[in-house]
Amino acid sequence: MPIVQQLARKTLPYLEHELASDFSRNRYYGSKFQADSVAYRDYKYFAKKRPPAESPSLVVGLRVDESASMSAFGRLEAAKRAVIAVYEFCQLCQIPVLIFGDTADVSRLEQMSIFAYVDLDKPDASDRFRLMQIRARSNNRDGMALRIMAERLAACPQQTKLLISISDGQPKAMDDYTGSYAVADMKQTIQEYERKGVTFLAAAIGQDKEVISGIYGKERFLDMTNLHEFPAKLVRMIARYL
């Protein structure tokens, strides 16, 4: 939290400038003193920020791979810390955030599961506690998970729509969702929704980082192998998009 709060303090002035960069002059009160107006002696010595014409320019989507392999080597704990850091940073900076987890093949009836921990439409003060429900479950069908989240982000009014996937390995689900078929599905999803304005980033925290880099492309790849530094690095990365 100290790192998150420090980053938020540095970020908030930029947000304030972004939301209201123009001033209306000749006001009896306001946040900016206009020294050159004193000569008129009409007491309208201040300038006041005009209300923003647009909403904040960034919305963040965080997708968490809840495959069984996430339970190894402290990856799940690191992912939780990172997710909480991002959530708290977004709350402090009033950035809309969407946090979903997903798994696949829990049973024949449950081939794909999405867990909505933080939703754009229903912000809740209990969301930060709900994030503790993130856990390692079964397999992962990344393409469908990304498609569902990207569809939500594409409909948002914000100018920058950032979708970050936290994963420790390549996609693997059902009998045939693996290898080149799964890679092609993910690449098609990324290309389709980038045309709709969604920016993708992959935060790799496992042994398959070369494979993940190949799927997403080096320009979208974040090497988060150092799990201790992962939460702060992820928050800093998001701050760059403001």
C-alpha positions as CSV (number, residue, x, y, z in Angstrom):
1,M,0.0,0.0,0.0
2,P,2.8,2.6,0.6
3,I,4.0,2.0,-2.9
4,V,0.5,2.2,-4.3
5,Q,-0.2,5.4,-2.4
6,Q,3.1,7.0,-3.5
7,L,2.3,6.2,-7.2
8,A,-1.2,7.6,-6.8
9,R,0.1,10.8,-5.3
10,K,2.4,11.3,-8.3
11,T,-0.4,10.4,-10.7
12,L,-3.3,12.5,-9.4
13,P,-1.8,15.9,-10.5
14,Y,-1.6,14.6,-14.1
15,L,-5.2,13.4,-13.9
16,E,-6.3,16.8,-12.6
17,H,-4.6,18.5,-15.5
18,E,-6.0,16.1,-18.0
19,L,-9.6,16.4,-16.8
20,A,-9.6,20.2,-16.8
21,S,-6.7,21.8,-18.7
22,D,-8.6,24.9,-19.6
23,F,-9.6,27.8,-17.3
24,S,-12.4,30.3,-17.5
25,R,-11.1,33.8,-16.4
26,N,-12.6,36.7,-14.5
27,R,-14.2,34.9,-11.6
28,Y,-14.8,36.2,-8.1
29,Y,-13.3,32.9,-6.8
30,G,-11.4,30.0,-8.2
31,S,-8.3,27.8,-7.9
32,K,-5.9,30.1,-9.9
33,F,-5.0,33.7,-9.2
34,Q,-4.7,35.9,-12.3
35,A,-2.4,38.7,-11.4
36,D,-3.0,40.6,-14.6
37,S,-6.7,41.0,-13.8
38,V,-6.0,43.1,-10.7
39,A,-5.7,46.2,-12.8
40,Y,-9.4,46.1,-13.6
41,R,-10.4,46.4,-9.9
42,D,-13.6,44.5,-10.4
43,Y,-12.6,41.8,-7.9
44,K,-12.7,39.1,-10.7
45,Y,-9.1,38.1,-10.1
46,F,-9.4,34.4,-10.3
47,A,-9.7,31.6,-12.9
48,K,-11.7,28.5,-12.5
49,K,-11.2,25.1,-14.2
50,R,-13.9,24.4,-16.7
51,P,-15.7,21.1,-16.2
52,P,-14.3,18.2,-18.3
53,A,-16.0,17.6,-21.6
54,E,-15.0,13.9,-21.5
55,S,-14.8,11.2,-18.9
56,P,-11.3,10.0,-17.6
57,S,-9.4,8.6,-20.5
58,L,-8.4,5.2,-19.1
59,V,-10.3,2.0,-18.2
60,V,-8.4,-1.0,-17.0
61,G,-9.3,-4.7,-17.4
62,L,-7.4,-7.3,-15.4
63,R,-7.7,-11.0,-16.4
64,V,-6.3,-13.6,-14.0
65,D,-5.5,-17.1,-15.1
66,E,-6.9,-19.4,-12.5
67,S,-5.4,-22.6,-13.9
68,A,-4.1,-25.3,-11.5
69,S,-0.5,-24.5,-12.2
70,M,-0.9,-21.1,-10.7
71,S,-0.7,-22.7,-7.2
72,A,3.0,-23.5,-7.8
73,F,6.0,-21.4,-6.7
74,G,4.0,-18.7,-5.0
75,R,2.5,-17.5,-8.3
76,L,-1.1,-17.2,-7.0
77,E,0.0,-15.2,-4.0
78,A,1.9,-12.8,-6.2
79,A,-1.0,-12.5,-8.6
80,K,-3.3,-11.6,-5.7
81,R,-1.0,-9.0,-4.4
82,A,-0.7,-7.5,-7.9
83,V,-4.5,-7.5,-8.4
84,I,-5.0,-5.8,-5.0
85,A,-2.3,-3.2,-5.8
86,V,-4.0,-2.4,-9.2
87,Y,-7.4,-2.3,-7.6
88,E,-6.3,0.1,-4.8
89,F,-4.4,2.3,-7.3
90,C,-7.4,2.6,-9.5
91,Q,-9.7,3.4,-6.6
92,L,-7.3,6.2,-5.4
93,C,-7.1,7.6,-9.0
94,Q,-10.8,7.0,-9.8
95,I,-10.0,4.8,-12.8
96,P,-12.7,2.4,-13.8
97,V,-11.5,-1.2,-13.3
98,L,-12.7,-4.6,-14.3
99,I,-11.2,-7.7,-12.7
100,F,-12.2,-11.2,-13.9
101,G,-10.7,-14.6,-13.2
102,D,-11.3,-17.7,-15.4
103,T,-10.8,-21.4,-15.6
104,A,-11.9,-24.3,-17.8
105,D,-12.8,-28.0,-17.7
106,V,-14.0,-28.0,-14.1
107,S,-16.5,-30.6,-15.3
108,R,-18.2,-31.6,-18.5
109,L,-21.0,-29.2,-17.8
110,E,-18.6,-26.4,-16.7
111,Q,-16.3,-26.2,-19.7
112,M,-15.6,-22.5,-19.2
113,S,-16.0,-20.4,-16.1
114,I,-15.7,-16.6,-15.5
115,F,-15.5,-15.1,-12.1
116,A,-16.4,-11.4,-11.8
117,Y,-14.5,-10.1,-8.8
118,V,-14.8,-6.3,-9.7
119,D,-17.3,-5.2,-12.2
120,L,-17.6,-1.8,-14.0
121,D,-21.3,-1.7,-13.7
122,K,-21.6,-2.6,-10.0
123,P,-18.7,-1.1,-8.0
124,D,-18.9,-2.4,-4.4
125,A,-16.9,-1.5,-1.3
126,S,-16.5,-5.3,-0.6
127,D,-14.7,-5.9,-4.0
128,R,-11.3,-5.8,-2.3
129,F,-12.3,-8.7,-0.1
130,R,-13.9,-10.6,-2.9
131,L,-10.4,-10.6,-4.6
132,M,-9.3,-13.1,-1.9
133,Q,-11.5,-15.7,-3.6
134,I,-9.0,-15.9,-6.5
135,R,-7.6,-19.4,-6.5
136,A,-6.0,-22.1,-8.7
137,R,-8.7,-24.3,-10.2
138,S,-8.4,-26.3,-13.5
139,N,-7.4,-25.6,-17.1
140,N,-7.4,-22.3,-19.0
141,R,-9.0,-21.3,-22.3
142,D,-7.4,-17.8,-22.7
143,G,-9.0,-16.8,-26.0
144,M,-12.6,-16.9,-24.8
145,A,-11.7,-15.2,-21.5
146,L,-9.9,-12.3,-23.4
147,R,-12.8,-12.1,-25.8
148,I,-15.4,-11.7,-23.1
149,M,-13.4,-9.0,-21.3
150,A,-12.4,-7.2,-24.4
151,E,-16.0,-7.0,-25.5
152,R,-16.9,-5.2,-22.2
153,L,-14.0,-2.8,-22.5
154,A,-14.7,-2.0,-26.2
155,A,-18.1,-0.7,-25.2
156,C,-16.6,1.7,-22.6
157,P,-16.4,5.5,-23.4
158,Q,-12.8,5.9,-22.2
159,Q,-10.2,6.7,-24.9
160,T,-7.6,4.2,-23.6
161,K,-8.9,0.6,-22.9
162,L,-6.2,-1.5,-21.3
163,L,-6.6,-5.2,-20.9
164,I,-3.8,-7.0,-19.0
165,S,-3.7,-10.8,-18.7
166,I,-1.8,-12.4,-15.8
167,S,-0.9,-15.9,-16.6
168,D,1.8,-18.5,-15.9
169,G,1.5,-20.6,-19.0
170,Q,0.2,-21.2,-22.4
171,P,-3.5,-22.0,-23.0
172,K,-4.7,-25.6,-22.5
173,A,-8.3,-26.7,-22.3
174,M,-10.6,-29.5,-23.4
175,D,-9.2,-32.1,-25.8
176,D,-7.9,-29.8,-28.6
177,Y,-7.6,-26.3,-27.2
178,T,-3.8,-26.3,-27.1
179,G,-0.8,-25.8,-29.3
180,S,-1.2,-24.0,-32.6
181,Y,-5.0,-24.0,-32.5
182,A,-5.1,-22.2,-29.2
183,V,-2.4,-19.7,-30.3
184,A,-4.3,-18.9,-33.5
185,D,-7.5,-18.3,-31.5
186,M,-5.7,-15.9,-29.1
187,K,-4.0,-14.0,-31.9
188,Q,-7.2,-13.6,-33.8
189,T,-8.9,-12.3,-30.6
190,I,-6.2,-9.8,-30.0
191,Q,-6.2,-8.5,-33.6
192,E,-10.0,-8.3,-33.7
193,Y,-10.3,-6.2,-30.5
194,E,-7.2,-4.1,-31.1
195,R,-9.1,-2.8,-34.2
196,K,-11.9,-1.9,-31.7
197,G,-9.5,0.2,-29.6
198,V,-8.5,-2.3,-26.9
199,T,-4.8,-2.4,-25.9
200,F,-3.5,-5.8,-24.7
201,L,-0.6,-6.6,-22.4
202,A,0.5,-10.0,-21.1
203,A,2.1,-10.3,-17.6
204,A,4.0,-13.6,-17.7
205,I,4.8,-15.0,-14.2
206,G,5.7,-18.6,-15.1
207,Q,8.0,-20.8,-17.0
208,D,6.2,-20.3,-20.4
209,K,7.2,-16.7,-20.8
210,E,8.8,-17.3,-24.2
211,V,5.6,-18.9,-25.4
212,I,3.4,-16.1,-24.0
213,S,5.7,-13.5,-25.6
214,G,5.3,-15.3,-29.0
215,I,1.5,-15.3,-28.7
216,Y,1.1,-11.7,-27.7
217,G,4.1,-10.2,-29.4
218,K,7.1,-8.6,-27.8
219,E,5.5,-5.2,-27.8
220,R,2.7,-6.5,-25.6
221,F,4.8,-8.7,-23.3
222,L,5.7,-8.0,-19.7
223,D,8.3,-10.2,-18.1
224,M,7.1,-10.5,-14.4
225,T,9.3,-13.4,-13.4
226,N,10.5,-11.6,-10.3
227,L,7.3,-12.2,-8.2
228,H,8.5,-9.9,-5.4
229,E,8.6,-6.9,-7.7
230,F,5.5,-7.9,-9.7
231,P,2.8,-5.8,-7.9
232,A,4.7,-2.5,-8.0
233,K,5.9,-3.0,-11.6
234,L,2.3,-3.7,-12.8
235,V,0.9,-0.6,-11.2
236,R,3.7,1.5,-12.7
237,M,3.0,0.1,-16.1
238,I,-0.7,1.1,-15.8
239,A,0.3,4.6,-14.6
240,R,2.2,5.1,-17.9
241,Y,-1.1,4.9,-19.9
242,L,-2.6,7.9,-18.1
